[in-house]
Amino acid sequence: MGHPQDLRALLRAERQALLSTVSVRHPGYPFGSVVPYALWESGEPLLWISHLAAHTQNLVADPRCSLLVSREPARATLIGRCAPLADQDAARAAFAARHPDNEGLALGGFAGYLLAVEEIRWVGGFAAAAWLAPNALREG
């Protein structure tokens, strides 16, 4: 398999990742949160997150972020901007398909946010690293 195929396999295999946002409380500092994710039709990560969460408040103020998905030895850092999807019903359905028992689906105050990926840092193991374009998320 090549890097894009391995990347897509990693994203399908894992169900949660480390979301890093730009902190509102501590301006200029990164803020990390572990979040569950699903995959949108574009292959990009979809988050179902609470409006009250610090990471959501950070994204509202500054949508730049990264999402680190890891399963030894492979890891990928997806860099981009994360914002609410226009079609919240479709976002909810996509997230529920991957996480049917997620508590946020039964509560109000949650919304679907899509990470519009600008670039990906892929590390497949020792001496196997590359920067990948967003099209690596889509099946060829």
Summary of the structure (lengths in Angstrom):
residues: 140
radius of gyration: 14.6
end to end distance: 12.6
largest distance: 45.4
contacts: 424
relative contact order: 0.23
helix: 26%
strand: 44%
